[in-house]
Amino acid sequence: MKVLIAEDNAFSCRLLVKTLEKAGYTAVVAEDGDAAWSVMQTEQAPSMVLLDWMMPGLQGIEVCERIRSLERTVPPYIIMLTAKADRDDVVQGFEAGADDYLKKPYDSSELLARMKVGARLVQQQALMHSLIDALPDPIYVKDSRGLYLGCNDAYAAFAGIDKDQIGQKQATDVLPDAQAYKTHMDDLRALAADEPIESEEWTVDADGKNVCHYSMRVPLMESSSGLRGLLVLHRDVSHESLGEKQLRYQHKLSLLGSMLSNVSNEFKNIINAIMGFASLGLDSVDKENEAYEYLDDIHASGEGAKKLLEKLLDFSNKENQEMELLVLSDVVEDSLGLVRMMKAPSVALEFSAEAELPTMYGDRVQLQQVVTNLCVNALYAMEGRESAVLTLRVETALAKHSDEPSILFSVEDTGCGIPVEVQEDIFEPHFTTREGEGSGLGLSIVKTIVEQHQGTIEVESNEGVGSCFRLRFPAKV
């Protein structure tokens, strides 16, 4: 390991060189502060520095401050050598950036022991940075102000910046404006939260490629001084398998179900209180009184809210089941209760099913999820449209490319339709036309479930007219 010896006394310098070389170090000599500063600005600068305080030209304390101003992935370990022993001098040395302090005259064995500690720290930092740089996940570190302290090669490639130039820069100096603002605010929120925060979002790399990042923001703590910065790790999940995405999506649904279950009693008590007082009011007011109509509306709305809560709880609490023999029209009918609660008054819901439908093997809960997802998408497409119609049909048909019987389920809406240029992408994970809304997983999960049932799904859509999704499942022969 190379060590810079900045010492203007020739005898002391020769003694240090012999002591260090005997211990296996490579000595680089600077006779004054200016020479020491020149050496430390080179690309192959030594990893450790023995710095005399009093020298011609730049003083040791000035050289120390300048070295610390350099942007280095692994900063050098600096030991100040001086006859100064006052407490204020020691404090000044550490504040300038010194890692250790040795008073002259010093014992060679003590010097080598301190050098050994410094070498170990430098090696550990170098190893840590090598490991972080070897990771394919973009990683960066910021201080408590939200300024970059450093990053690994993967983040430098993602942001399109030299990692040695990122120190003390703001997000706006590294990322596009909109992306920089969101990143900066997310980082500040994580610092303020004082605990790790997870998130997932689509972003754009330096090459303009869309990337889905799972991010973990971890505040860095120091027991003596408190919060000192933030470590952020991004993991590219753009190519994550759809099965993994579905698992995380199902996990979120499970969490939602748990949350609904926990607050259901409180909501029921609130709704019952509203309906109870409305009933008392109805008993106390004549039907001819104008207030009677208002109270009746309140009671009816409370009844509707109660039914909606029960439907939500019923849907969220259902667990995965084994494949069973079922009639698809029954599954669709069971799913429509929640759809009816969610639809706007301006949307007409029409459902028809062919009599004597053949049975099929299926997972009832997954098929209900298919129905619900398709209907929710249709309702969203018809938002703000008057006299909109959502039509669901279940009928028998021949399987495509064979004479085998199949069951055809169609969901048709009179909504805004899907632009031609994106129709091939709608089943891709995380693709969504809802700006700022939705996970983009609904249709990809629908497609996965349909294929798990040996079925097919296709869409026909005309922009401004509406869309029709057709699902075919093999019937039990």
C-alpha positions in Angstrom: 0.0 0.0 0.0 1.4 3.4 -1.0 1.8 6.0 1.8 2.5 9.7 1.3 5.1 11.1 3.7 4.8 14.9 3.8 7.6 16.0 6.1 10.0 18.9 5.6 12.7 17.7 8.1 15.1 15.5 6.1 16.2 13.3 9.0 12.6 12.7 10.2 11.6 11.9 6.6 14.4 9.4 6.1 13.5 7.7 9.4 9.8 7.4 8.4 10.7 6.0 4.9 12.9 3.3 6.5 10.3 2.4 9.1 7.4 2.1 6.6 9.4 0.3 3.9 10.6 -2.2 6.5 6.9 -2.8 7.4 6.0 -3.5 3.8 4.6 -0.1 2.7 5.6 1.9 -0.4 6.7 5.4 0.6 6.1 8.5 -1.6 7.9 11.6 -0.3 6.8 15.3 -0.4 9.2 17.9 1.1 6.5 20.6 1.6 2.8 21.2 1.6 2.6 22.2 -2.1 4.3 19.0 -3.2 2.0 16.9 -1.0 -1.1 18.6 -2.6 0.2 17.9 -6.1 0.8 14.2 -5.3 -2.7 13.8 -3.9 -4.4 15.2 -7.0 -3.0 12.5 -9.2 -5.1 9.5 -10.3 -2.7 7.0 -8.5 -2.6 9.0 -5.2 -1.5 7.1 -2.1 -4.2 5.5 0.1 -2.6 6.7 3.3 -1.0 10.1 4.3 1.4 11.0 7.1 1.1 14.8 7.2 3.3 17.1 9.2 1.4 20.1 10.5 4.2 22.7 10.1 5.7 22.8 6.6 6.9 25.4 4.1 4.2 26.5 1.7 0.9 25.0 2.4 0.5 24.0 6.1 -0.5 20.4 6.9 -3.9 21.5 8.0 -4.5 23.2 4.7 -3.4 20.2 2.7 -5.7 18.0 4.8 -8.7 20.3 4.0 -7.9 20.2 0.3 -7.6 16.5 0.2 -11.0 16.1 1.8 -12.4 18.4 -0.9 -11.5 15.8 -3.6 -14.2 13.5 -4.8 -12.7 10.1 -4.1 -14.6 6.8 -4.0 -12.3 5.6 -1.2 -10.9 8.6 0.7 -7.3 8.4 2.0 -6.6 7.8 5.6 -4.8 10.8 7.1 -2.6 10.8 10.2 -1.4 14.3 11.4 2.1 14.4 12.8 2.9 17.4 15.0 4.3 18.7 18.3 1.1 20.6 18.9 -0.8 18.9 21.7 -3.3 21.4 22.9 -6.9 20.3 22.9 -7.9 23.1 20.4 -5.2 22.0 18.0 -6.3 18.4 18.2 -9.9 19.5 17.5 -8.8 21.7 14.6 -6.9 18.7 13.0 -9.9 16.4 13.2 -12.3 19.1 11.9 -9.9 19.6 8.9 -10.5 16.0 8.0 -7.7 14.1 9.8 -8.5 10.5 10.8 -5.8 10.2 13.5 -3.4 12.3 15.4 0.2 11.4 16.6 2.3 13.7 18.7 6.0 14.1 18.1 8.3 12.6 19.1 6.4 9.3 18.4 7.3 5.7 19.0 7.7 3.7 15.8 5.7 0.7 17.1 2.8 3.0 17.9 3.0 4.6 14.5 2.9 1.2 12.8 0.0 0.1 14.9 -2.0 3.2 13.9 -1.0 2.7 10.3 -2.3 -0.9 10.5 -5.6 0.3 11.7 -5.8 2.9 8.9 -4.8 0.3 6.3 -7.5 -2.1 7.5 -10.1 0.7 7.2 -9.0 1.7 3.7 -9.1 -2.0 2.6 -12.5 -2.5 4.1 -13.9 0.6 2.3 -12.3 -0.5 -1.0 -13.8 -4.0 -0.6 -17.2 -2.5 0.2 -17.2 -0.2 -2.9 -16.0 -3.1 -5.1 -18.8 -5.3 -3.9 -21.4 -2.5 -4.4 -20.0 -1.7 -7.9 -20.3 -5.4 -8.8 -24.0 -5.3 -8.0 -26.3 -4.9 -11.1 -28.7 -2.9 -9.0 -28.4 0.9 -9.1 -27.4 2.3 -5.7 -26.7 5.8 -4.5 -26.1 7.5 -1.1 -27.2 11.1 -0.2 -26.6 13.3 2.8 -29.4 14.7 5.0 -29.8 17.7 2.6 -30.6 15.4 -0.3 -27.2 15.9 -2.0 -25.4 12.9 -3.6 -22.5 11.5 -1.7 -21.7 8.8 -4.2 -23.1 5.9 -6.3 -22.1 2.6 -7.9 -21.4 1.9 -11.6 -25.0 0.7 -12.2 -26.6 3.9 -11.0 -24.0 5.9 -13.0 -25.0 4.0 -16.1 -28.7 4.5 -15.3 -28.3 8.2 -14.9 -25.7 8.7 -17.6 -23.2 10.4 -15.4 -19.6 9.8 -14.3 -19.8 8.4 -10.8 -16.7 10.3 -9.7 -18.5 13.6 -10.6 -21.8 12.9 -8.8 -20.6 14.1 -5.3 -22.5 17.1 -3.8 -24.8 17.3 -6.8 -28.5 17.7 -6.6 -31.0 15.4 -8.3 -31.7 18.2 -10.9 -28.0 18.0 -11.9 -28.3 14.3 -12.6 -31.8 13.4 -13.7 -34.5 15.0 -16.0 -36.5 17.7 -14.3 -39.8 15.8 -13.6 -38.0 12.7 -12.6 -35.5 14.7 -10.4 -38.2 16.4 -8.5 -40.0 13.2 -7.7 -36.8 11.4 -6.7 -35.7 14.3 -4.5 -39.1 14.4 -2.7 -39.2 10.6 -2.3 -35.7 10.8 -0.7 -36.7 13.6 1.6 -39.8 11.7 2.7 -37.7 8.7 3.5 -35.3 10.9 5.5 -38.2 12.4 7.4 -39.8 9.0 8.0 -36.7 7.8 9.7 -37.4 4.2 8.6 -37.0 2.2 5.3 -39.6 2.9 2.6 -40.4 0.6 -0.3 -41.9 1.7 -3.6 -42.3 0.6 -7.2 -42.7 2.8 -10.2 -41.8 3.2 -13.9 -39.0 5.6 -14.8 -36.7 6.3 -17.7 -32.9 5.6 -17.9 -30.2 7.7 -19.6 -30.9 5.9 -23.0 -34.6 6.8 -22.9 -35.7 3.2 -22.0 -38.7 2.7 -19.7 -37.6 0.8 -16.6 -39.8 -0.5 -13.7 -37.8 0.0 -10.5 -38.6 -1.6 -7.1 -36.9 0.9 -4.7 -35.7 0.6 -1.1 -34.8 3.8 0.7 -32.9 3.2 3.9 -31.9 6.1 6.3 -28.3 5.8 7.5 -28.1 6.4 11.3 -25.2 7.2 13.5 -25.7 6.7 17.2 -23.7 9.7 18.3 -25.1 12.3 15.8 -28.4 10.9 14.7 -29.6 10.9 11.1 -26.7 11.4 8.6 -28.0 10.3 5.2 -29.8 7.9 2.9 -29.0 4.8 1.0 -31.2 4.1 -2.0 -31.3 0.8 -3.9 -33.2 0.3 -7.2 -34.0 -3.1 -8.6 -35.1 -3.5 -12.2 -38.3 -5.6 -12.2 -39.2 -4.8 -15.8 -38.6 -8.4 -16.8 -39.9 -10.0 -13.7 -42.1 -12.9 -14.5 -45.9 -12.3 -14.6 -46.3 -15.0 -11.9 -44.1 -13.0 -9.6 -46.0 -9.8 -10.3 -49.3 -11.6 -9.7 -48.0 -12.9 -6.4 -47.2 -9.4 -5.2 -50.6 -8.2 -6.6 -52.3 -10.9 -4.6 -50.3 -9.9 -1.6 -51.6 -6.4 -1.9 -55.2 -7.7 -2.2 -54.6 -9.8 0.9 -53.4 -6.7 2.8 -56.5 -4.8 1.6 -58.7 -7.6 2.8 -57.0 -7.6 6.2 -57.5 -3.8 6.5 -61.1 -4.1 5.5 -61.7 -6.8 8.1 -60.0 -4.7 10.8 -62.2 -1.6 10.2 -65.4 -3.3 9.2 -66.9 -3.3 12.7 -66.2 0.4 13.1 -67.8 1.2 9.7 -70.8 -1.0 10.5 -71.3 0.8 13.8 -71.2 4.2 12.0 -73.6 3.0 9.3 -76.0 1.4 11.8 -76.0 4.7 13.8 -76.9 6.7 10.7 -79.6 4.2 9.7 -80.9 4.1 13.3 -81.2 7.8 13.7 -82.8 8.1 10.2 -85.4 5.4 11.2 -86.2 7.4 14.4 -86.6 10.5 12.3 -88.9 8.7 9.9 -91.1 7.5 12.8 -91.3 11.0 14.1 -92.1 12.8 10.9 -95.2 12.7 8.7 -94.8 11.4 5.2 -96.1 14.7 3.8 -93.2 16.6 5.5 -90.4 17.5 3.2 -87.9 16.2 5.8 -89.4 12.7 5.4 -88.0 12.3 1.9 -84.5 13.4 3.0 -84.5 11.0 5.9 -85.7 8.2 3.7 -82.8 9.0 1.3 -80.4 8.9 4.2 -81.7 5.5 5.3 -81.6 4.1 1.8 -78.0 5.3 1.3 -77.0 3.7 4.6 -78.5 0.4 3.5 -76.6 0.7 0.2 -73.3 1.4 2.1 -73.9 -1.6 4.3 -74.4 -3.9 1.4 -71.4 -2.5 -0.4 -69.2 -3.1 2.7 -70.5 -6.7 2.9 -69.7 -7.3 -0.8 -66.2 -5.8 -0.4 -65.5 -8.0 2.7 -66.9 -11.1 1.0 -64.8 -10.5 -2.1 -61.5 -9.7 -0.2 -61.8 -12.6 2.3 -62.2 -15.4 -0.3 -59.2 -17.7 -0.6 -57.9 -19.6 -3.5 -59.7 -22.9 -4.1 -59.0 -26.0 -6.1 -60.3 -26.5 -9.6 -64.0 -27.6 -9.5 -66.7 -28.4 -11.9 -68.9 -25.3 -12.3 -71.2 -23.3 -14.5 -69.6 -20.1 -15.7 -72.9 -18.1 -15.7 -73.3 -18.8 -12.0 -69.8 -17.4 -11.3 -70.6 -14.3 -13.4 -73.9 -13.8 -11.6 -72.2 -14.0 -8.2 -69.7 -11.4 -9.2 -72.2 -8.9 -10.5 -73.4 -7.8 -7.0 -70.2 -5.9 -6.4 -70.2 -4.5 -10.0 -73.7 -3.2 -9.5 -72.6 -1.4 -6.4 -69.7 0.2 -8.2 -71.3 1.3 -11.4 -72.6 4.9 -11.9 -76.4 5.4 -12.3 -75.9 6.4 -15.9 -74.5 2.9 -16.8 -77.0 0.2 -17.6 -75.9 -3.4 -16.8 -77.2 -6.1 -19.0 -76.4 -9.8 -18.4 -77.6 -12.8 -20.4 -76.7 -16.5 -20.3 -77.7 -19.3 -22.5 -79.9 -21.9 -20.9 -78.4 -25.4 -20.2 -74.8 -24.2 -20.5 -72.2 -27.0 -20.3 -70.0 -27.1 -17.3 -66.3 -26.4 -17.1 -63.4 -26.9 -14.7 -62.3 -23.7 -13.0 -61.2 -21.9 -9.9 -64.3 -20.0 -8.8 -62.4 -17.2 -7.0 -59.9 -16.6 -9.9 -62.8 -16.5 -12.4 -64.7 -14.0 -10.2 -61.5 -11.9 -10.3 -61.5 -12.1 -14.1 -65.1 -10.9 -14.2 -64.5 -8.1 -11.7 -61.3 -6.8 -13.4 -62.9 -6.7 -16.8 -66.0 -4.9 -15.5 -64.0 -2.4 -13.5 -62.0 -1.5 -16.7 -65.2 -1.2 -18.6 -66.8 1.1 -16.0 -63.7 3.3 -16.1 -63.9 3.5 -19.9 -67.5 4.7 -19.7 -66.9 7.4 -17.0 -68.7 10.6 -17.9 -70.8 9.0 -20.7 -74.5 9.3 -20.7 -76.7 6.2 -21.4 -73.6 3.9 -21.3 -74.2 0.1 -21.5 -72.2 -2.7 -20.0 -73.2 -6.0 -21.6 -72.1 -9.5 -20.3 -73.0 -12.7 -22.1 -72.2 -16.4 -21.5 -73.0 -18.8 -24.4 -71.7 -22.0 -26.0 -69.5 -21.8 -29.1 -67.1 -23.9 -31.0 -63.4 -23.7 -30.0 -61.2 -21.9 -32.5 -59.5 -24.2 -34.9 -61.4 -27.2 -33.7 -64.9 -28.7 -33.4 -64.7 -29.0 -29.6 -67.4 -27.2 -27.6 -66.3 -24.2 -25.7 -67.9 -21.6 -23.4 -67.8 -18.0 -24.7 -67.9 -15.1 -22.1 -68.0 -11.6 -23.5 -67.8 -8.2 -21.8 -68.8 -5.3 -24.0 -68.9 -1.6 -23.2 -69.9 1.6 -24.9 -66.9 3.5 -23.5 -64.0 5.5 -25.0 -62.4 2.5 -26.7 -58.7 1.6 -26.9 -56.4 3.3 -29.4 -55.2 1.0 -32.2 -51.6 1.7 -31.5 -51.8 0.3 -27.9 -54.2 -2.6 -28.4 -51.3 -5.0 -28.6 -49.8 -3.8 -25.3 -52.8 -3.9 -23.0 -52.0 -7.3 -21.7 -48.4 -6.4 -20.9 -47.6 -6.1 -17.1 -47.8 -2.5 -15.8 -49.2 -1.1 -19.0 -52.0 1.3 -18.2 -53.9 4.2 -19.9 -54.9 5.6 -16.6 -52.4 8.4 -15.9 -51.5 8.4 -12.2 -54.0 5.6 -11.5 -54.0 1.8 -11.6 -51.2 -0.7 -11.3 -51.4 -1.8 -14.9 -51.6 -5.5 -13.7 -55.4 -6.0 -14.1 -55.5 -7.3 -17.7 -52.2 -9.1 -17.5 -53.5 -11.0 -14.5 -56.8 -11.7 -16.4 -54.8 -13.1 -19.3 -52.8 -15.3 -16.9 -55.8 -16.7 -15.2 -57.6 -17.4 -18.5 -54.5 -19.2 -19.9 -54.3 -21.2 -16.6 -57.8 -22.4 -17.4 -56.7 -23.5 -20.9 -58.7 -20.6 -22.4 -58.0 -17.7 -24.8 -58.8 -14.0 -24.6 -59.1 -11.5 -27.4 -60.3 -7.9 -27.7 -62.1 -5.9 -30.4 -62.2 -2.1 -29.9 -63.1 1.0 -31.8 -61.9 4.3 -30.4 -64.9 6.5 -29.4 -67.3 3.5 -29.7 -66.4 0.9 -27.2 -64.6 -2.4 -26.6 -65.5 -6.1 -26.4 -63.4 -8.7 -24.6 -64.1 -12.3 -25.6 -63.0 -15.2 -23.4 -63.2 -18.9 -24.5 -62.9 -21.8 -22.0 -63.0 -25.5 -22.9 -66.3 -27.1 -21.9 -66.4 -30.5 -20.1 -67.3 -33.0 -22.7 
